[in-house]
């Protein structure tokens, strides 16, 4: 089957400058929308974190991004989450924890995870009889996302929001959930208008190539909807702005790339394993990883290939932002 490239950031002139101008402006529009719709909720959440000494305060924009993520993931996966049984979800959660702790068992566990995910996480959706927007629905969504193994850091942040909701009234919980859902509806429509030109083949991929993924362990990750592509684009821009000052102070800079970008498949590609991933060994001149590696040598950053996104930060040292930045 023909290889389907889901998104492009370059225009006809082979230049991505217009995309970066566009995403910068749109990310500002998104933040302004969240400020209008959820200003009091964000303020209450920040005060909750501050008053309970949960963490060192982040920028307001980071918390606003988290609220948008909650809304988009709710709209995208709540039906699947409510239709899945807790026993299967807890089993998948256990298997994911096992794969992260045991490299020896990883291949076998991933094979089993793919089969179970196909059967229990991605089974044909049936609209749930009701969505209550309450704490229990939020917890079920969080369990489904955790069980998939593809939302590790989103789940970590959502756990803090769950703690916030647990300390709120039932009426307020429903208000927060409905507000996040409302923003996600706006974002899905507006992001398609602004960013749809950069994701022209997502639906084509889902209708063709993705149907062959079946029991692959990355079937949830590869089945992301177009709105999730747009969410990642906006999220990357918001976080880039938030981390800018910290980024320029770092001693080292590294670019992490998924293995799927490599032109040659595993076993043929000559990439070399190192502590934090793989290094390109220039086995193909036309490979994007090779091109970026050469660019990195000119602009003082290192390129690392990461086989699976959940492996990207498995080493605690990699999170030391004072040492190096992503």
C-alpha positions as CSV (number, residue, x, y, z in Angstrom):
1,X,0.0,0.0,0.0
2,X,1.2,3.5,-0.8
3,X,2.9,5.3,2.1
4,X,0.6,8.1,3.4
5,X,2.2,11.2,4.8
6,X,-0.3,12.6,7.2
7,X,0.9,16.2,7.6
8,X,3.2,18.8,5.9
9,X,4.5,22.0,7.4
10,X,5.9,23.4,4.2
11,X,4.1,25.3,1.5
12,X,4.7,25.2,-2.3
13,X,7.9,27.1,-1.9
14,X,9.3,24.3,0.3
15,X,9.4,26.7,3.2
16,X,7.9,26.2,6.7
17,X,8.1,29.9,7.7
18,X,4.4,30.4,7.0
19,X,3.4,27.5,9.3
20,X,5.4,28.9,12.2
21,X,3.8,32.3,11.7
22,X,0.4,30.7,11.6
23,X,0.9,28.4,14.6
24,X,2.2,31.3,16.7
25,X,-0.8,33.5,16.0
26,X,-3.3,30.6,16.4
27,X,-1.7,29.5,19.8
28,X,-2.3,33.1,21.0
29,X,-5.9,32.9,19.8
30,X,-6.4,29.6,21.7
31,X,-5.0,31.0,24.9
32,X,-7.3,34.1,24.6
33,X,-10.3,31.8,24.1
34,X,-9.5,29.8,27.2
35,X,-9.0,33.0,29.2
36,X,-12.5,34.1,28.2
37,X,-14.2,30.7,28.8
38,X,-12.3,29.3,31.7
39,X,-10.5,32.2,33.5
40,X,-12.0,31.5,36.9
41,X,-11.4,27.7,36.6
42,X,-7.7,28.3,35.8
43,X,-7.4,30.8,38.6
44,X,-9.0,28.3,41.1
45,X,-6.7,25.5,39.9
46,X,-3.6,27.7,40.3
47,X,-4.7,28.7,43.8
48,X,-5.4,25.0,44.7
49,X,-1.8,24.1,43.7
50,X,-0.4,27.1,45.5
51,X,-2.4,26.6,48.7
52,X,-1.6,22.8,48.9
53,X,2.1,23.1,47.8
54,X,1.5,20.5,45.2
55,X,4.3,21.7,42.9
56,X,6.3,24.7,41.9
57,X,4.0,26.9,40.0
58,X,4.2,26.7,36.2
59,X,3.2,29.5,33.8
60,X,-0.5,30.2,33.5
61,X,-0.3,29.2,29.8
62,X,0.8,25.7,30.7
63,X,-2.2,25.2,32.9
64,X,-4.5,26.6,30.2
65,X,-3.0,24.1,27.7
66,X,-3.7,21.3,30.2
67,X,-7.3,22.4,30.4
68,X,-7.5,22.2,26.6
69,X,-5.9,18.8,26.5
70,X,-8.5,17.5,29.0
71,X,-11.3,18.8,26.8
72,X,-9.9,17.3,23.6
73,X,-9.1,13.9,25.1
74,X,-12.5,13.9,26.8
75,X,-14.3,14.5,23.5
76,X,-12.1,12.0,21.6
77,X,-12.0,9.1,24.0
78,X,-14.8,9.3,26.6
79,X,-17.1,6.9,24.7
80,X,-14.4,4.3,24.4
81,X,-13.5,4.8,28.1
82,X,-17.1,4.3,29.3
83,X,-17.6,1.3,27.2
84,X,-14.4,-0.5,28.4
85,X,-14.5,-2.7,31.5
86,X,-12.2,-1.8,34.4
87,X,-10.7,-5.3,34.6
88,X,-9.3,-5.1,31.1
89,X,-8.1,-1.6,31.6
90,X,-6.3,-2.5,34.8
91,X,-4.7,-5.5,33.0
92,X,-3.4,-3.3,30.2
93,X,-2.1,-0.7,32.7
94,X,-0.2,-3.5,34.4
95,X,1.3,-4.7,31.2
96,X,2.4,-1.2,30.2
97,X,4.2,-0.8,33.6
98,X,5.8,-4.2,32.9
99,X,7.2,-3.1,29.5
100,X,8.7,0.0,31.0
101,X,10.5,-1.9,33.7
102,X,11.7,-5.0,31.8
103,X,13.5,-4.7,28.5
104,X,13.8,-8.5,28.4
105,X,10.0,-8.9,28.3
106,X,9.2,-5.8,26.3
107,X,8.7,-7.5,22.9
108,X,6.4,-10.2,24.3
109,X,4.5,-7.8,26.4
110,X,4.0,-5.4,23.5
111,X,2.7,-8.2,21.4
112,X,0.1,-9.0,24.1
113,X,-0.7,-5.3,24.6
114,X,-1.4,-4.9,20.9
115,X,-3.9,-7.8,20.9
116,X,-5.7,-6.6,24.1
117,X,-5.8,-3.0,23.0
118,X,-7.4,-4.0,19.7
119,X,-10.0,-6.0,21.6
120,X,-10.8,-3.8,24.6
121,X,-9.5,-0.3,23.9
122,X,-10.4,0.1,20.2
123,X,-13.6,-2.1,20.0
124,X,-16.4,-0.6,18.0
125,X,-17.8,2.4,19.8
126,X,-21.3,2.3,21.2
127,X,-22.6,5.6,22.5
128,X,-22.8,5.2,26.3
129,X,-26.3,5.6,27.7
130,X,-25.2,8.8,29.5
131,X,-22.2,11.0,30.1
132,X,-22.5,12.5,33.5
133,X,-19.5,14.8,33.4
134,X,-18.8,13.9,37.0
135,X,-15.7,12.7,38.9
136,X,-16.3,9.0,38.1
137,X,-16.4,9.7,34.3
138,X,-13.1,11.7,34.6
139,X,-11.5,8.8,36.5
140,X,-12.7,6.3,33.9
141,X,-11.2,8.4,31.1
142,X,-7.9,8.7,33.0
143,X,-7.8,4.9,33.5
144,X,-8.4,4.3,29.7
145,X,-5.7,6.8,28.8
146,X,-3.3,5.2,31.2
147,X,-4.1,1.7,30.0
148,X,-3.3,2.7,26.4
149,X,0.3,3.6,27.4
150,X,0.3,6.5,25.0
151,X,-0.6,9.4,27.2
152,X,1.9,9.1,30.1
153,X,2.6,12.7,30.6
154,X,-1.0,13.9,29.9
155,X,-2.1,11.4,32.6
156,X,0.4,12.7,35.0
157,X,-0.9,16.3,34.6
158,X,-4.6,15.1,34.6
159,X,-4.0,13.4,37.9
160,X,-3.4,16.8,39.5
161,X,-6.6,18.0,38.0
162,X,-8.4,15.0,39.4
163,X,-7.1,15.8,42.8
164,X,-8.5,19.4,42.3
165,X,-11.9,18.0,41.3
166,X,-12.0,15.6,44.3
167,X,-11.7,18.7,46.5
168,X,-14.6,20.4,44.7
169,X,-18.4,20.1,44.8
170,X,-20.2,17.8,42.4
171,X,-21.9,20.8,40.8
172,X,-18.5,22.5,40.2
173,X,-17.0,19.3,38.8
174,X,-19.7,19.1,36.2
175,X,-19.2,22.8,35.4
176,X,-15.5,22.3,34.9
177,X,-16.0,19.2,32.7
178,X,-18.6,20.9,30.5
179,X,-16.5,24.0,30.1
180,X,-13.5,21.8,28.9
181,X,-15.8,20.0,26.5
182,X,-17.2,23.3,25.2
183,X,-13.7,24.6,24.5
184,X,-12.8,21.3,22.7
185,X,-15.7,21.7,20.4
186,X,-14.6,25.2,19.5
187,X,-11.0,24.1,19.1
188,X,-11.8,21.2,16.8
189,X,-13.7,23.4,14.4
190,X,-11.4,26.4,14.6
191,X,-8.2,24.3,14.3
192,X,-9.5,22.6,11.2
193,X,-10.0,26.0,9.6
194,X,-6.5,27.3,10.5
195,X,-4.4,24.1,10.6
196,X,-6.3,21.7,8.3
197,X,-4.2,22.7,5.4
198,X,-1.2,21.2,7.1
199,X,-2.9,17.9,7.9
200,X,-4.5,17.0,4.6
201,X,-4.0,13.2,4.7
202,X,-4.8,12.2,8.3
203,X,-8.3,11.0,7.5
204,X,-7.1,9.2,4.4
205,X,-4.5,7.4,6.5
206,X,-7.1,6.4,9.1
207,X,-9.4,5.1,6.3
208,X,-6.6,3.1,4.5
209,X,-3.2,2.3,6.0
210,X,-4.4,2.4,9.6
211,X,-6.9,-0.4,9.0
212,X,-4.0,-2.8,8.5
213,X,-2.4,-1.9,12.0
214,X,-4.7,-4.4,13.7
215,X,-2.9,-5.8,16.7
216,X,0.2,-3.7,16.6
217,X,1.1,-2.3,20.0
218,X,1.2,1.2,18.7
219,X,-2.4,1.0,17.3
220,X,-3.7,3.7,19.7
221,X,-0.9,6.1,19.0
222,X,-1.1,5.7,15.2
223,X,-4.9,6.1,15.3
224,X,-4.8,9.7,16.6
225,X,-7.6,11.9,15.2
226,X,-6.9,15.1,13.2
227,X,-7.8,17.3,16.1
228,X,-5.1,15.6,18.1
229,X,-2.5,16.5,15.5
230,X,-3.7,20.1,15.8
231,X,-3.6,19.9,19.6
232,X,0.1,18.7,19.4
233,X,0.9,21.6,17.1
234,X,-0.6,24.1,19.4
235,X,0.8,22.5,22.5
236,X,4.3,22.5,21.1
237,X,4.1,26.2,20.3
238,X,2.7,27.1,23.8
239,X,5.3,25.1,25.6
240,X,8.1,26.4,23.4
241,X,7.1,30.0,24.4
242,X,6.8,29.0,28.0
243,X,10.2,27.3,28.2
244,X,12.1,29.8,26.0
245,X,14.0,31.4,28.8
246,X,15.0,28.1,30.4
247,X,16.0,26.7,27.0
248,X,18.5,29.4,26.1
249,X,20.3,28.8,29.4
250,X,20.9,25.0,28.8
251,X,24.4,23.6,28.1
252,X,23.3,21.0,25.6
253,X,20.4,20.8,23.1
254,X,19.0,17.6,21.7
255,X,16.3,16.8,19.1
256,X,14.4,13.5,19.7
257,X,12.9,11.8,16.6
258,X,10.6,8.8,16.4
259,X,12.1,5.8,14.7
260,X,9.3,5.9,12.1
261,X,11.1,8.9,10.5
262,X,14.0,6.7,9.5
263,X,14.0,5.9,5.8
264,X,15.2,2.3,6.4
265,X,13.4,-0.1,8.7
266,X,14.9,-1.5,11.9
267,X,17.5,-4.1,11.1
268,X,18.5,-2.4,7.8
269,X,19.1,1.1,9.3
270,X,22.6,1.4,10.7
271,X,21.7,3.6,13.6
272,X,23.9,3.1,16.7
273,X,22.5,2.6,20.2
274,X,23.7,5.0,22.9
275,X,22.5,5.7,26.4
276,X,19.5,7.9,25.6
277,X,18.4,6.4,22.2
278,X,20.1,5.9,18.9
279,X,22.5,8.0,16.8
280,X,22.3,8.2,13.0
281,X,25.3,6.7,11.1
282,X,24.5,8.3,7.8
283,X,23.4,5.1,6.0
284,X,21.1,6.9,3.6
285,X,21.7,10.4,2.2
286,X,18.0,11.0,1.6
287,X,16.9,10.0,5.1
288,X,15.4,12.9,7.1
289,X,17.2,11.8,10.2
290,X,20.5,12.1,8.3
291,X,19.7,15.5,7.1
292,X,18.7,16.7,10.6
293,X,21.8,15.2,12.1
294,X,24.0,17.2,9.7
295,X,22.0,20.3,10.4
296,X,22.6,19.7,14.1
297,X,26.3,19.7,13.7
298,X,26.1,23.1,12.1
299,X,23.7,24.5,14.7
300,X,25.0,22.9,17.9
301,X,22.3,20.3,18.7
302,X,22.4,16.5,18.8
303,X,19.8,14.3,17.1
304,X,18.6,11.2,18.9
305,X,16.3,8.5,17.5
306,X,13.8,7.2,20.1
307,X,12.1,3.8,19.2
308,X,9.0,4.5,21.3
309,X,7.7,7.8,22.8
310,X,7.3,6.2,26.2
311,X,11.0,5.3,26.2
312,X,12.0,8.9,25.5
313,X,12.2,10.0,29.1
314,X,12.7,6.6,30.8
315,X,16.1,7.8,32.1
316,X,15.5,10.3,34.9
317,X,18.6,12.2,34.0
318,X,17.0,13.1,30.7
319,X,14.6,15.4,32.6
320,X,17.3,17.6,34.0
321,X,16.5,20.7,32.1
322,X,19.5,22.5,33.5
323,X,21.7,20.1,31.7
324,X,20.0,20.0,28.3
325,X,16.9,21.0,26.5
326,X,14.6,19.3,24.0
